[in-house]
């Protein structure tokens, strides 16, 4: 799975527990989008997590 090119957020492993406390491994995946970004006067296509998009760390290219 891809990582965020801005903050480096990626996949994290964890455990899900049922009501009877049976544990199974699972993966938490970051919500990563391919976005055209304007940086240094040029447009690039980056993988960016939605947290970075929402907080304004990245400006979308028009």
mmCIF file of the N, C-alpha and C atoms, coordinates in Angstrom:
data_MODEL
# 
_entry.id   MODEL 
# 
loop_
_atom_site.group_PDB 
_atom_site.id 
_atom_site.type_symbol 
_atom_site.label_atom_id 
_atom_site.label_alt_id 
_atom_site.label_comp_id 
_atom_site.label_asym_id 
_atom_site.label_entity_id 
_atom_site.label_seq_id 
_atom_site.pdbx_PDB_ins_code 
_atom_site.Cartn_x 
_atom_site.Cartn_y 
_atom_site.Cartn_z 
_atom_site.occupancy 
_atom_site.B_iso_or_equiv 
_atom_site.pdbx_formal_charge 
_atom_site.auth_seq_id 
_atom_site.auth_comp_id 
_atom_site.auth_asym_id 
_atom_site.auth_atom_id 
_atom_site.pdbx_PDB_model_num 
ATOM 1   N N  . UNK A 1 1  ? 0.852   -1.181  0.000   1.00 0.00 ? 1  UNK A N  1 
ATOM 2   C CA . UNK A 1 1  ? 0.000   0.000   0.000   1.00 0.00 ? 1  UNK A CA 1 
ATOM 3   C C  . UNK A 1 1  ? 0.894   1.240   0.000   1.00 0.00 ? 1  UNK A C  1 
ATOM 4   N N  . UNK A 1 2  ? 0.414   2.294   -0.642  1.00 0.00 ? 2  UNK A N  1 
ATOM 5   C CA . UNK A 1 2  ? 1.177   3.518   -0.760  1.00 0.00 ? 2  UNK A CA 1 
ATOM 6   C C  . UNK A 1 2  ? 1.182   4.299   0.540   1.00 0.00 ? 2  UNK A C  1 
ATOM 7   N N  . UNK A 1 3  ? 2.158   5.179   0.664   1.00 0.00 ? 3  UNK A N  1 
ATOM 8   C CA . UNK A 1 3  ? 2.227   6.083   1.799   1.00 0.00 ? 3  UNK A CA 1 
ATOM 9   C C  . UNK A 1 3  ? 1.900   7.491   1.323   1.00 0.00 ? 3  UNK A C  1 
ATOM 10  N N  . UNK A 1 4  ? 1.519   8.332   2.267   1.00 0.00 ? 4  UNK A N  1 
ATOM 11  C CA . UNK A 1 4  ? 1.265   9.739   1.967   1.00 0.00 ? 4  UNK A CA 1 
ATOM 12  C C  . UNK A 1 4  ? 2.607   10.410  1.675   1.00 0.00 ? 4  UNK A C  1 
ATOM 13  N N  . UNK A 1 5  ? 2.692   11.136  0.559   1.00 0.00 ? 5  UNK A N  1 
ATOM 14  C CA . UNK A 1 5  ? 3.929   11.810  0.196   1.00 0.00 ? 5  UNK A CA 1 
ATOM 15  C C  . UNK A 1 5  ? 4.186   13.044  1.043   1.00 0.00 ? 5  UNK A C  1 
ATOM 16  N N  . UNK A 1 6  ? 3.204   13.506  1.797   1.00 0.00 ? 6  UNK A N  1 
ATOM 17  C CA . UNK A 1 6  ? 3.360   14.709  2.617   1.00 0.00 ? 6  UNK A CA 1 
ATOM 18  C C  . UNK A 1 6  ? 3.766   14.348  4.045   1.00 0.00 ? 6  UNK A C  1 
ATOM 19  N N  . UNK A 1 7  ? 2.975   13.492  4.698   1.00 0.00 ? 7  UNK A N  1 
ATOM 20  C CA . UNK A 1 7  ? 3.231   13.197  6.112   1.00 0.00 ? 7  UNK A CA 1 
ATOM 21  C C  . UNK A 1 7  ? 3.804   11.803  6.348   1.00 0.00 ? 7  UNK A C  1 
ATOM 22  N N  . UNK A 1 8  ? 3.761   10.918  5.344   1.00 0.00 ? 8  UNK A N  1 
ATOM 23  C CA . UNK A 1 8  ? 4.323   9.585   5.500   1.00 0.00 ? 8  UNK A CA 1 
ATOM 24  C C  . UNK A 1 8  ? 3.400   8.563   6.132   1.00 0.00 ? 8  UNK A C  1 
ATOM 25  N N  . UNK A 1 9  ? 2.126   8.922   6.296   1.00 0.00 ? 9  UNK A N  1 
ATOM 26  C CA . UNK A 1 9  ? 1.172   7.982   6.884   1.00 0.00 ? 9  UNK A CA 1 
ATOM 27  C C  . UNK A 1 9  ? 0.955   6.816   5.936   1.00 0.00 ? 9  UNK A C  1 
ATOM 28  N N  . UNK A 1 10 ? 0.899   5.598   6.488   1.00 0.00 ? 10 UNK A N  1 
ATOM 29  C CA . UNK A 1 10 ? 0.706   4.407   5.674   1.00 0.00 ? 10 UNK A CA 1 
ATOM 30  C C  . UNK A 1 10 ? -0.152  3.392   6.397   1.00 0.00 ? 10 UNK A C  1 
ATOM 31  N N  . UNK A 1 11 ? 0.084   2.121   6.131   1.00 0.00 ? 11 UNK A N  1 
ATOM 32  C CA . UNK A 1 11 ? -0.690  1.069   6.763   1.00 0.00 ? 11 UNK A CA 1 
ATOM 33  C C  . UNK A 1 11 ? -0.125  0.743   8.143   1.00 0.00 ? 11 UNK A C  1 
ATOM 34  N N  . UNK A 1 12 ? -1.021  0.310   9.040   1.00 0.00 ? 12 UNK A N  1 
ATOM 35  C CA . UNK A 1 12 ? -0.647  -0.057  10.405  1.00 0.00 ? 12 UNK A CA 1 
ATOM 36  C C  . UNK A 1 12 ? -1.326  -1.382  10.720  1.00 0.00 ? 12 UNK A C  1 
ATOM 37  N N  . UNK A 1 13 ? -0.599  -2.295  11.349  1.00 0.00 ? 13 UNK A N  1 
ATOM 38  C CA . UNK A 1 13 ? -1.166  -3.590  11.721  1.00 0.00 ? 13 UNK A CA 1 
ATOM 39  C C  . UNK A 1 13 ? -1.804  -3.488  13.095  1.00 0.00 ? 13 UNK A C  1 
ATOM 40  N N  . UNK A 1 14 ? -2.867  -4.265  13.300  1.00 0.00 ? 14 UNK A N  1 
ATOM 41  C CA . UNK A 1 14 ? -3.560  -4.262  14.576  1.00 0.00 ? 14 UNK A CA 1 
ATOM 42  C C  . UNK A 1 14 ? -4.298  -5.563  14.791  1.00 0.00 ? 14 UNK A C  1 
ATOM 43  N N  . UNK A 1 15 ? -5.129  -5.580  15.811  1.00 0.00 ? 15 UNK A N  1 
ATOM 44  C CA . UNK A 1 15 ? -5.877  -6.773  16.183  1.00 0.00 ? 15 UNK A CA 1 
ATOM 45  C C  . UNK A 1 15 ? -7.334  -6.385  16.387  1.00 0.00 ? 15 UNK A C  1 
ATOM 46  N N  . UNK A 1 16 ? -8.243  -7.211  15.852  1.00 0.00 ? 16 UNK A N  1 
ATOM 47  C CA . UNK A 1 16 ? -9.663  -7.036  16.121  1.00 0.00 ? 16 UNK A CA 1 
ATOM 48  C C  . UNK A 1 16 ? -10.095 -8.129  17.089  1.00 0.00 ? 16 UNK A C  1 
ATOM 49  N N  . UNK A 1 17 ? -10.891 -7.764  18.077  1.00 0.00 ? 17 UNK A N  1 
ATOM 50  C CA . UNK A 1 17 ? -11.330 -8.715  19.103  1.00 0.00 ? 17 UNK A CA 1 
ATOM 51  C C  . UNK A 1 17 ? -12.850 -8.840  19.047  1.00 0.00 ? 17 UNK A C  1 
ATOM 52  N N  . UNK A 1 18 ? -13.324 -10.064 19.000  1.00 0.00 ? 18 UNK A N  1 
ATOM 53  C CA . UNK A 1 18 ? -14.759 -10.308 18.975  1.00 0.00 ? 18 UNK A CA 1 
ATOM 54  C C  . UNK A 1 18 ? -15.328 -10.212 20.387  1.00 0.00 ? 18 UNK A C  1 
ATOM 55  N N  . UNK A 1 19 ? -16.623 -10.391 20.494  1.00 0.00 ? 19 UNK A N  1 
ATOM 56  C CA . UNK A 1 19 ? -17.268 -10.338 21.807  1.00 0.00 ? 19 UNK A CA 1 
ATOM 57  C C  . UNK A 1 19 ? -16.753 -11.443 22.723  1.00 0.00 ? 19 UNK A C  1 
ATOM 58  N N  . UNK A 1 20 ? -16.410 -12.595 22.145  1.00 0.00 ? 20 UNK A N  1 
ATOM 59  C CA . UNK A 1 20 ? -15.865 -13.700 22.941  1.00 0.00 ? 20 UNK A CA 1 
ATOM 60  C C  . UNK A 1 20 ? -14.347 -13.597 23.106  1.00 0.00 ? 20 UNK A C  1 
ATOM 61  N N  . UNK A 1 21 ? -13.790 -12.462 22.737  1.00 0.00 ? 21 UNK A N  1 
ATOM 62  C CA . UNK A 1 21 ? -12.376 -12.133 22.902  1.00 0.00 ? 21 UNK A CA 1 
ATOM 63  C C  . UNK A 1 21 ? -11.465 -12.999 22.034  1.00 0.00 ? 21 UNK A C  1 
ATOM 64  N N  . UNK A 1 22 ? -11.979 -13.495 20.914  1.00 0.00 ? 22 UNK A N  1 
ATOM 65  C CA . UNK A 1 22 ? -11.133 -14.154 19.929  1.00 0.00 ? 22 UNK A CA 1 
ATOM 66  C C  . UNK A 1 22 ? -10.473 -13.062 19.098  1.00 0.00 ? 22 UNK A C  1 
ATOM 67  N N  . UNK A 1 23 ? -9.161  -13.136 18.973  1.00 0.00 ? 23 UNK A N  1 
ATOM 68  C CA . UNK A 1 23 ? -8.418  -12.066 18.313  1.00 0.00 ? 23 UNK A CA 1 
ATOM 69  C C  . UNK A 1 23 ? -7.964  -12.505 16.926  1.00 0.00 ? 23 UNK A C  1 
ATOM 70  N N  . UNK A 1 24 ? -8.105  -11.598 15.965  1.00 0.00 ? 24 UNK A N  1 
ATOM 71  C CA . UNK A 1 24 ? -7.659  -11.813 14.590  1.00 0.00 ? 24 UNK A CA 1 
ATOM 72  C C  . UNK A 1 24 ? -6.842  -10.614 14.157  1.00 0.00 ? 24 UNK A C  1 
ATOM 73  N N  . UNK A 1 25 ? -5.773  -10.879 13.403  1.00 0.00 ? 25 UNK A N  1 
ATOM 74  C CA . UNK A 1 25 ? -4.958  -9.783  12.893  1.00 0.00 ? 25 UNK A CA 1 
ATOM 75  C C  . UNK A 1 25 ? -5.700  -9.079  11.767  1.00 0.00 ? 25 UNK A C  1 
ATOM 76  N N  . UNK A 1 26 ? -5.481  -7.772  11.672  1.00 0.00 ? 26 UNK A N  1 
ATOM 77  C CA . UNK A 1 26 ? -6.083  -6.981  10.604  1.00 0.00 ? 26 UNK A CA 1 
ATOM 78  C C  . UNK A 1 26 ? -5.162  -5.828  10.254  1.00 0.00 ? 26 UNK A C  1 
ATOM 79  N N  . UNK A 1 27 ? -5.531  -5.100  9.209   1.00 0.00 ? 27 UNK A N  1 
ATOM 80  C CA . UNK A 1 27 ? -4.706  -3.996  8.727   1.00 0.00 ? 27 UNK A CA 1 
ATOM 81  C C  . UNK A 1 27 ? -5.558  -2.740  8.682   1.00 0.00 ? 27 UNK A C  1 
ATOM 82  N N  . UNK A 1 28 ? -5.032  -1.654  9.232   1.00 0.00 ? 28 UNK A N  1 
ATOM 83  C CA . UNK A 1 28 ? -5.667  -0.344  9.129   1.00 0.00 ? 28 UNK A CA 1 
ATOM 84  C C  . UNK A 1 28 ? -4.992  0.386   7.971   1.00 0.00 ? 28 UNK A C  1 
ATOM 85  N N  . UNK A 1 29 ? -5.745  0.690   6.918   1.00 0.00 ? 29 UNK A N  1 
ATOM 86  C CA . UNK A 1 29 ? -5.181  1.357   5.748   1.00 0.00 ? 29 UNK A CA 1 
ATOM 87  C C  . UNK A 1 29 ? -5.538  2.839   5.763   1.00 0.00 ? 29 UNK A C  1 
ATOM 88  N N  . UNK A 1 30 ? -4.562  3.663   5.422   1.00 0.00 ? 30 UNK A N  1 
ATOM 89  C CA . UNK A 1 30 ? -4.784  5.103   5.349   1.00 0.00 ? 30 UNK A CA 1 
ATOM 90  C C  . UNK A 1 30 ? -5.614  5.430   4.113   1.00 0.00 ? 30 UNK A C  1 
ATOM 91  N N  . UNK A 1 31 ? -6.453  6.450   4.202   1.00 0.00 ? 31 UNK A N  1 
ATOM 92  C CA . UNK A 1 31 ? -7.271  6.892   3.075   1.00 0.00 ? 31 UNK A CA 1 
ATOM 93  C C  . UNK A 1 31 ? -6.419  7.784   2.184   1.00 0.00 ? 31 UNK A C  1 
ATOM 94  N N  . UNK A 1 32 ? -5.793  7.180   1.180   1.00 0.00 ? 32 UNK A N  1 
ATOM 95  C CA . UNK A 1 32 ? -4.836  7.876   0.327   1.00 0.00 ? 32 UNK A CA 1 
ATOM 96  C C  . UNK A 1 32 ? -5.439  8.069   -1.061  1.00 0.00 ? 32 UNK A C  1 
ATOM 97  N N  . UNK A 1 33 ? -5.322  9.291   -1.567  1.00 0.00 ? 33 UNK A N  1 
ATOM 98  C CA . UNK A 1 33 ? -5.883  9.660   -2.864  1.00 0.00 ? 33 UNK A CA 1 
ATOM 99  C C  . UNK A 1 33 ? -4.755  10.124  -3.780  1.00 0.00 ? 33 UNK A C  1 
ATOM 100 N N  . UNK A 1 34 ? -4.893  9.832   -5.081  1.00 0.00 ? 34 UNK A N  1 
ATOM 101 C CA . UNK A 1 34 ? -3.981  10.392  -6.078  1.00 0.00 ? 34 UNK A CA 1 
ATOM 102 C C  . UNK A 1 34 ? -4.512  11.770  -6.444  1.00 0.00 ? 34 UNK A C  1 
ATOM 103 N N  . UNK A 1 35 ? -3.695  12.810  -6.235  1.00 0.00 ? 35 UNK A N  1 
ATOM 104 C CA . UNK A 1 35 ? -4.153  14.188  -6.404  1.00 0.00 ? 35 UNK A CA 1 
ATOM 105 C C  . UNK A 1 35 ? -3.131  14.958  -7.223  1.00 0.00 ? 35 UNK A C  1 
ATOM 106 N N  . UNK A 1 36 ? -3.631  15.796  -8.137  1.00 0.00 ? 36 UNK A N  1 
ATOM 107 C CA . UNK A 1 36 ? -2.736  16.719  -8.837  1.00 0.00 ? 36 UNK A CA 1 
ATOM 108 C C  . UNK A 1 36 ? -2.486  17.907  -7.924  1.00 0.00 ? 36 UNK A C  1 
ATOM 109 N N  . UNK A 1 37 ? -1.209  18.159  -7.630  1.00 0.00 ? 37 UNK A N  1 
ATOM 110 C CA . UNK A 1 37 ? -0.814  19.173  -6.656  1.00 0.00 ? 37 UNK A CA 1 
ATOM 111 C C  . UNK A 1 37 ? 0.056   20.208  -7.352  1.00 0.00 ? 37 UNK A C  1 
ATOM 112 N N  . UNK A 1 38 ? -0.162  21.474  -7.016  1.00 0.00 ? 38 UNK A N  1 
ATOM 113 C CA . UNK A 1 38 ? 0.706   22.523  -7.542  1.00 0.00 ? 38 UNK A CA 1 
ATOM 114 C C  . UNK A 1 38 ? 1.796   22.794  -6.520  1.00 0.00 ? 38 UNK A C  1 
ATOM 115 N N  . UNK A 1 39 ? 3.048   22.567  -6.933  1.00 0.00 ? 39 UNK A N  1 
ATOM 116 C CA . UNK A 1 39 ? 4.198   22.787  -6.058  1.00 0.00 ? 39 UNK A CA 1 
ATOM 117 C C  . UNK A 1 39 ? 5.328   23.400  -6.874  1.00 0.00 ? 39 UNK A C  1 
ATOM 118 N N  . UNK A 1 40 ? 5.884   24.493  -6.398  1.00 0.00 ? 40 UNK A N  1 
ATOM 119 C CA . UNK A 1 40 ? 6.999   25.193  -7.054  1.00 0.00 ? 40 UNK A CA 1 
ATOM 120 C C  . UNK A 1 40 ? 6.653   25.622  -8.478  1.00 0.00 ? 40 UNK A C  1 
ATOM 121 N N  . UNK A 1 41 ? 5.408   26.012  -8.710  1.00 0.00 ? 41 UNK A N  1 
ATOM 122 C CA . UNK A 1 41 ? 4.985   26.484  -10.017 1.00 0.00 ? 41 UNK A CA 1 
ATOM 123 C C  . UNK A 1 41 ? 4.687   25.396  -11.027 1.00 0.00 ? 41 UNK A C  1 
ATOM 124 N N  . UNK A 1 42 ? 4.857   24.131  -10.644 1.00 0.00 ? 42 UNK A N  1 
ATOM 125 C CA . UNK A 1 42 ? 4.557   23.024  -11.541 1.00 0.00 ? 42 UNK A CA 1 
ATOM 126 C C  . UNK A 1 42 ? 3.495   22.142  -10.910 1.00 0.00 ? 42 UNK A C  1 
ATOM 127 N N  . UNK A 1 43 ? 2.868   21.305  -11.734 1.00 0.00 ? 43 UNK A N  1 
ATOM 128 C CA . UNK A 1 43 ? 1.868   20.384  -11.207 1.00 0.00 ? 43 UNK A CA 1 
ATOM 129 C C  . UNK A 1 43 ? 2.460   18.984  -11.170 1.00 0.00 ? 43 UNK A C  1 
ATOM 130 N N  . UNK A 1 44 ? 2.237   18.303  -10.055 1.00 0.00 ? 44 UNK A N  1 
ATOM 131 C CA . UNK A 1 44 ? 2.701   16.933  -9.878  1.00 0.00 ? 44 UNK A CA 1 
ATOM 132 C C  . UNK A 1 44 ? 1.531   16.087  -9.411  1.00 0.00 ? 44 UNK A C  1 
ATOM 133 N N  . UNK A 1 45 ? 1.596   14.785  -9.665  1.00 0.00 ? 45 UNK A N  1 
ATOM 134 C CA . UNK A 1 45 ? 0.588   13.862  -9.182  1.00 0.00 ? 45 UNK A CA 1 
ATOM 135 C C  . UNK A 1 45 ? 1.180   13.143  -7.973  1.00 0.00 ? 45 UNK A C  1 
ATOM 136 N N  . UNK A 1 46 ? 0.589   13.366  -6.795  1.00 0.00 ? 46 UNK A N  1 
ATOM 137 C CA . UNK A 1 46 ? 1.100   12.807  -5.554  1.00 0.00 ? 46 UNK A CA 1 
ATOM 138 C C  . UNK A 1 46 ? 0.046   11.948  -4.881  1.00 0.00 ? 46 UNK A C  1 
ATOM 139 N N  . UNK A 1 47 ? 0.512   11.029  -4.054  1.00 0.00 ? 47 UNK A N  1 
ATOM 140 C CA . UNK A 1 47 ? -0.370  10.258  -3.183  1.00 0.00 ? 47 UNK A CA 1 
ATOM 141 C C  . UNK A 1 47 ? -0.465  11.003  -1.859  1.00 0.00 ? 47 UNK A C  1 
ATOM 142 N N  . UNK A 1 48 ? -1.663  11.462  -1.525  1.00 0.00 ? 48 UNK A N  1 
ATOM 143 C CA . UNK A 1 48 ? -1.855  12.305  -0.350  1.00 0.00 ? 48 UNK A CA 1 
ATOM 144 C C  . UNK A 1 48 ? -3.001  11.743  0.478   1.00 0.00 ? 48 UNK A C  1 
ATOM 145 N N  . UNK A 1 49 ? -2.831  11.703  1.797   1.00 0.00 ? 49 UNK A N  1 
ATOM 146 C CA . UNK A 1 49 ? -3.915  11.247  2.660   1.00 0.00 ? 49 UNK A CA 1 
ATOM 147 C C  . UNK A 1 49 ? -4.948  12.371  2.803   1.00 0.00 ? 49 UNK A C  1 
ATOM 148 N N  . UNK A 1 50 ? -6.166  11.984  3.134   1.00 0.00 ? 50 UNK A N  1 
ATOM 149 C CA . UNK A 1 50 ? -7.239  12.965  3.213   1.00 0.00 ? 50 UNK A CA 1 
ATOM 150 C C  . UNK A 1 50 ? -7.060  13.929  4.375   1.00 0.00 ? 50 UNK A C  1 
ATOM 151 N N  . UNK A 1 51 ? -6.354  13.536  5.398   1.00 0.00 ? 51 UNK A N  1 
ATOM 152 C CA . UNK A 1 51 ? -6.085  14.452  6.503   1.00 0.00 ? 51 UNK A CA 1 
ATOM 153 C C  . UNK A 1 51 ? -5.239  15.632  6.027   1.00 0.00 ? 51 UNK A C  1 
ATOM 154 N N  . UNK A 1 52 ? -4.227  15.368  5.184   1.00 0.00 ? 52 UNK A N  1 
ATOM 155 C CA . UNK A 1 52 ? -3.391  16.442  4.654   1.00 0.00 ? 52 UNK A CA 1 
ATOM 156 C C  . UNK A 1 52 ? -4.173  17.323  3.687   1.00 0.00 ? 52 UNK A C  1 
ATOM 157 N N  . UNK A 1 53 ? -5.062  16.716  2.905   1.00 0.00 ? 53 UNK A N  1 
ATOM 158 C CA . UNK A 1 53 ? -5.894  17.501  1.993   1.00 0.00 ? 53 UNK A CA 1 
ATOM 159 C C  . UNK A 1 53 ? -6.818  18.431  2.762   1.00 0.00 ? 53 UNK A C  1 
ATOM 160 N N  . UNK A 1 54 ? -7.446  17.889  3.802   1.00 0.00 ? 54 UNK A N  1 
ATOM 161 C CA . UNK A 1 54 ? -8.438  18.651  4.558   1.00 0.00 ? 54 UNK A CA 1 
ATOM 162 C C  . UNK A 1 54 ? -7.798  19.765  5.370   1.00 0.00 ? 54 UNK A C  1 
ATOM 163 N N  . UNK A 1 55 ? -6.592  19.531  5.882   1.00 0.00 ? 55 UNK A N  1 
ATOM 164 C CA . UNK A 1 55 ? -5.954  20.525  6.744   1.00 0.00 ? 55 UNK A CA 1 
ATOM 165 C C  . UNK A 1 55 ? -5.261  21.621  5.947   1.00 0.00 ? 55 UNK A C  1 
ATOM 166 N N  . UNK A 1 56 ? -5.162  21.464  4.631   1.00 0.00 ? 56 UNK A N  1 
ATOM 167 C CA . UNK A 1 56 ? -4.574  22.523  3.797   1.00 0.00 ? 56 UNK A CA 1 
ATOM 168 C C  . UNK A 1 56 ? -3.080  22.434  3.672   1.00 0.00 ? 56 UNK A C  1 
ATOM 169 N N  . UNK A 1 57 ? -2.479  21.298  3.961   1.00 0.00 ? 57 UNK A N  1 
ATOM 170 C CA . UNK A 1 57 ? -1.022  21.148  3.789   1.00 0.00 ? 57 UNK A CA 1 
ATOM 171 C C  . UNK A 1 57 ? -0.639  21.064  2.322   1.00 0.00 ? 57 UNK A C  1 
ATOM 172 N N  . UNK A 1 58 ? -1.643  20.797  1.458   1.00 0.00 ? 58 UNK A N  1 
ATOM 173 C CA . UNK A 1 58 ? -1.414  20.638  0.022   1.00 0.00 ? 58 UNK A CA 1 
ATOM 174 C C  . UNK A 1 58 ? -2.434  21.492  -0.704  1.00 0.00 ? 58 UNK A C  1 
ATOM 175 N N  . UNK A 1 59 ? -1.990  22.156  -1.786  1.00 0.00 ? 59 UNK A N  1 
ATOM 176 C CA . UNK A 1 59 ? -2.918  22.920  -2.609  1.00 0.00 ? 59 UNK A CA 1 
ATOM 177 C C  . UNK A 1 59 ? -3.143  22.169  -3.910  1.00 0.00 ? 59 UNK A C  1 
ATOM 178 N N  . UNK A 1 60 ? -4.398  21.915  -4.246  1.00 0.00 ? 60 UNK A N  1 
ATOM 179 C CA . UNK A 1 60 ? -4.734  21.187  -5.467  1.00 0.00 ? 60 UNK A CA 1 
ATOM 180 C C  . UNK A 1 60 ? -4.473  22.062  -6.685  1.00 0.00 ? 60 UNK A C  1 
ATOM 181 N N  . UNK A 1 61 ? -4.053  21.419  -7.758  1.00 0.00 ? 61 UNK A N  1 
ATOM 182 C CA . UNK A 1 61 ? -3.881  22.130  -9.039  1.00 0.00 ? 61 UNK A CA 1 
ATOM 183 C C  . UNK A 1 61 ? -5.223  22.160  -9.764  1.00 0.00 ? 61 UNK A C  1 
ATOM 184 N N  . UNK A 1 62 ? -5.450  23.242  -10.454 1.00 0.00 ? 62 UNK A N  1 
ATOM 185 C CA . UNK A 1 62 ? -6.718  23.399  -11.172 1.00 0.00 ? 62 UNK A CA 1 
ATOM 186 C C  . UNK A 1 62 ? -6.549  23.044  -12.619 1.00 0.00 ? 62 UNK A C  1 
# 
